[in-house]
């Protein structure tokens, strides 16, 4: 009896091992076949973003921003570290700088008191700031190292772009201070440098670059509203940027990052079946996540920013993921919300264009125009901007639709989608 039991046990173990081997062999074969097709799709996607090396213009910009005391504009492992870094001057104004920009840009007119510490900083470092502007205006656009294949390695460090954001904020407050001193000053030369620098970021497909460029575009839209004039062709160029399309490239890249577990699998130092099964599960999950997110993010092209239901989109995306794929449900960033936020920035620029149109007309007649040409929204088809001149000489511009998803926040700048101004004054 005992001998028969042992025979059954041995046969059962043998059967389980055979089944395990079949699962491993079959699973690996299926993964290899699917990986071939995904590899072709990845090569097609990656070919749109050729590898770039840091150019001399970017290196010189780093040297100039270090002299300004904000550290290198962009730092990465591919470039040797430069001597110098942040100095107390900027750290002492960082909080006041953010507070001033947020409070100033949320107002329709320049009525926020400029902190003395900011004016002192700009006066002290006027030479370094002017040198940076001259460099950007007269040199080829800065290009930083970018190898899209590196994004498939989840352990690869991302570049540090913090210096660029600090520099852009300094440009913005410099424009606002100069505009306060002289309403008729030609400040486009500074804004043009800021725009050119931001365009260099938009050429990069990674989410860090795109989100920083989006934050700067929002600052630019708010600052331009404070100005009385801007070259028409410059406004056309700034309005022509499709931030949602640019961000969508980074969403696709984020989708592909999970594919890195297939192309660059974690090293398996053991030979036990459980370790192989774990790796196979990770790769199957990664392939499912990549495919489903690519499908979901592609559909964003068909969405209307104003009517987009982010929560419904996320529910549909999550429901499309295989039931066994828990990896895909672990801490997925709010990319749909970021895409909608990109559309909000484009709406911000539409309102900014309306404000400048009214100011241009007022500068000619000495008062706000009685009406402006009807301006439909390109970002939200079917909606429009509504201009109104009031009996007391004030004017207002509003959007035809309330956006319930647009919630006030104290943690970041949120430009209003309506504008009111007192009677025109030069």
Beta strands, then each sheet from edge to edge (+ up, - down):
strand 1: 375-376
strand 2: 384-389
strand 3: 395-399
strand 4: 419-421
sheet 1: 1+ 2- 3+ 4-
end
